[in-house]
Amino acid sequence: MLIDLHIHTVRGSSDSNLSLEELIQEATRIGLDGVCLTEHGGPWGDPVEFQRIARERGVLVIRAMEVETNMGHVTVFGVNGYESGIMDVHSLRRYAKRVGGYMVSAHPFRNLYSSPALAKMLLYPNANSRPHDPEEGAVHPVFQLVDAIEVGNGGNTDRENDFTMEVADILGKPCVGGSDAHSVHGLGRCVTAFEDDIRNEAEFLEALKSGRFYAAQGLHVGELQYFAAVGREGEA
């Protein structure tokens, strides 16, 4: 199954212009089996209403949220809303552990190759501490607190995604992909391919925790390829 693990809609993200109807229509067109709504404002409200909407659309739709923490952005699955203090990533880790959630470091190396004067890095507020190679990047403490790393992000450059893949490879961390779409453009650029069939949120969480998935890119143009460390590319 192909699922886009990082999407924002107008319902829960003020910087998005993507409606649920537009999302489902485009997801169906490009061949996505499921979508995760990682809203900035927290997961969509009533789970019963949400599942009804999901069933009507014929595409697996998963509630999630993206939290801006003191160690960058983290997408979280299996939680029902915000709790006080979770902008501290250690508190977020405790929350996710308590409810059986799953945490992913989102676009951790975005802006790595941009001028510090023009673009800051959330993981490295001090520009002088930016990593020079994947080995240096791999020692950041956030990677010991999350369950997986988003190695494919549709808003990143290829070079940033490649660097992230190298870091994940060094750490032996599970790798996911998501478009980070805020409109129909770019939806499905990066996705996660699951080996198991997934019918609901509970099975989705089980699939994440099983590790039977990999990050891929290019679905939006009909050329799906999985992410691999440099020198080990492959077709999905």
C-alpha positions in Angstrom: 0.0 0.0 0.0 1.2 3.5 -0.8 0.5 6.1 1.8 1.5 9.8 1.9 2.5 10.3 5.6 2.7 14.1 5.6 -0.2 16.3 4.4 -1.8 19.5 5.6 -5.4 20.6 4.8 -7.4 23.8 5.4 -9.2 22.0 8.2 -6.3 21.9 10.6 -3.4 23.9 9.1 -3.7 27.7 8.5 -0.9 27.7 5.9 -2.7 25.1 3.7 -5.2 25.7 0.8 -5.9 22.0 0.3 -9.4 20.8 1.0 -10.2 17.2 1.9 -12.2 16.9 -1.3 -9.3 18.1 -3.5 -6.9 15.8 -1.6 -9.0 12.7 -2.1 -9.6 13.4 -5.8 -5.9 13.9 -6.4 -4.9 10.9 -4.3 -7.2 8.7 -6.3 -5.8 10.1 -9.6 -2.2 9.4 -8.8 -2.7 6.0 -7.2 -2.4 6.7 -3.5 -4.0 4.1 -1.2 -4.0 6.3 1.9 -3.2 9.8 3.2 -2.2 11.0 6.7 -3.4 14.4 7.7 -0.6 15.7 9.9 -2.3 19.0 10.9 -0.5 21.8 12.7 -3.5 22.4 14.8 -3.7 18.8 16.1 -5.7 15.8 14.8 -9.1 16.2 13.3 -11.8 16.2 16.0 -14.5 13.6 16.3 -12.9 10.2 15.4 -16.4 8.8 14.5 -17.1 11.6 12.1 -13.7 11.3 10.7 -13.9 7.6 10.0 -17.3 8.1 8.4 -15.8 10.7 6.0 -12.9 8.3 5.3 -15.2 5.4 4.4 -17.2 7.6 2.1 -14.1 8.6 0.1 -12.8 5.1 -0.5 -9.3 6.1 0.5 -7.6 5.3 3.8 -7.4 8.6 5.8 -5.4 8.7 9.0 -5.5 11.4 11.6 -2.2 12.7 12.9 -0.5 16.0 13.8 2.8 17.8 13.3 4.3 19.3 16.4 6.9 22.1 16.4 9.3 21.0 19.2 12.5 22.3 20.6 14.2 19.7 18.4 12.5 20.4 15.1 9.2 19.3 13.7 7.9 15.9 14.6 4.9 14.1 13.1 3.0 12.0 15.6 0.5 9.2 14.9 -1.9 7.5 17.3 -2.6 10.5 19.5 -5.9 12.3 20.0 -4.7 15.9 20.5 -2.3 18.3 22.1 -1.2 18.0 25.7 0.5 20.7 27.7 4.3 20.7 27.4 4.7 18.6 24.2 6.6 21.3 22.4 9.4 19.8 24.5 10.4 16.7 22.6 11.0 14.7 25.7 7.5 15.4 26.9 6.2 14.5 23.5 8.1 11.2 23.7 6.5 10.4 27.1 3.0 11.3 25.7 3.4 9.1 22.6 4.7 6.2 24.7 1.8 6.4 27.1 -0.8 6.2 24.4 1.0 3.9 22.1 1.8 6.5 19.5 4.6 6.7 16.9 6.9 9.6 16.3 8.8 10.7 13.2 11.4 13.4 12.8 10.1 15.5 9.9 12.4 17.1 7.3 15.2 17.3 9.9 17.9 18.6 7.5 15.8 21.1 5.6 17.8 24.2 4.7 21.1 22.4 5.4 22.7 23.7 2.2 21.0 27.1 2.3 22.8 30.3 3.5 22.3 30.6 7.3 21.5 34.3 6.7 18.6 33.3 4.5 17.2 30.1 6.0 17.5 28.7 9.5 17.6 25.1 10.5 15.2 24.0 13.3 17.6 21.3 14.5 20.6 23.7 14.5 19.6 27.2 15.7 23.3 28.0 15.9 24.5 28.0 12.3 28.1 27.1 13.4 26.8 23.8 14.7 25.4 22.6 11.3 26.7 19.1 10.4 29.3 18.8 7.7 28.6 15.2 6.9 26.0 12.5 7.8 28.1 11.1 10.6 27.9 14.5 12.4 24.2 14.7 11.6 23.5 11.3 13.1 24.6 12.3 16.6 21.8 14.8 17.1 19.8 13.7 20.2 16.4 13.9 18.5 17.1 10.7 16.6 17.2 8.8 19.9 13.8 10.0 20.8 11.8 9.3 17.6 10.8 6.0 16.1 11.6 6.8 12.5 13.0 9.5 10.2 11.3 11.2 7.3 14.0 10.7 4.6 11.7 11.8 1.8 10.0 15.1 2.1 8.3 16.7 -0.9 9.3 20.2 0.3 13.0 19.4 0.6 15.6 19.4 -2.1 16.9 16.1 -3.4 20.3 16.9 -1.8 18.6 17.4 1.6 16.7 14.2 1.3 19.8 12.3 0.3 21.7 13.6 3.3 18.8 12.5 5.6 18.8 9.1 4.0 22.5 8.7 4.8 21.8 9.7 8.4 19.0 7.2 8.8 21.2 4.5 7.2 24.0 5.2 9.8 21.5 5.0 12.6 19.6 2.0 11.3 16.3 3.9 11.7 13.1 3.1 9.8 12.6 5.5 6.9 9.3 7.1 5.8 8.3 9.5 3.0 5.6 12.2 2.8 4.9 15.0 0.4 4.3 17.8 3.1 1.7 19.0 0.7 -0.3 22.1 1.4 -2.0 22.0 -2.0 -2.6 19.4 -4.7 0.8 20.3 -6.2 3.5 17.8 -5.1 1.1 15.4 -3.5 2.6 12.0 -3.7 6.1 13.3 -4.5 7.3 11.3 -1.5 5.3 8.4 0.0 5.7 5.4 2.2 5.2 1.9 0.7 3.8 -0.7 3.2 4.1 -4.4 2.7 0.8 -5.1 4.6 -2.8 -4.2 3.7 -4.1 -1.5 6.1 -7.8 -0.9 6.7 -7.9 1.5 9.6 -5.9 3.6 12.1 -5.2 0.6 14.4 -3.8 -1.5 11.6 -1.8 1.6 10.4 -0.1 1.9 13.8 0.6 -1.8 13.8 2.2 -1.5 10.4 4.4 1.4 11.5 5.6 -0.5 14.5 6.3 -3.6 12.5 8.8 -1.7 10.3 7.6 -3.4 7.2 7.7 -0.3 5.0 10.1 1.9 3.0 10.2 5.4 1.7 9.7 6.1 -2.0 9.4 9.0 -4.4 8.1 9.9 -7.8 4.5 8.6 -7.6 3.1 11.9 -8.7 4.8 11.5 -12.0 4.3 7.8 -12.4 7.9 6.8 -11.7 8.0 5.3 -8.2 11.5 4.7 -6.8 12.5 3.8 -3.3 15.0 5.9 -1.3 18.3 4.3 -0.7 21.7 5.4 0.7 24.0 6.8 -2.0 25.1 4.1 -4.4 22.1 1.8 -3.7 19.2 3.2 -5.7 16.4 1.0 -6.8 12.9 0.9 -8.4 9.9 0.2 -6.2 
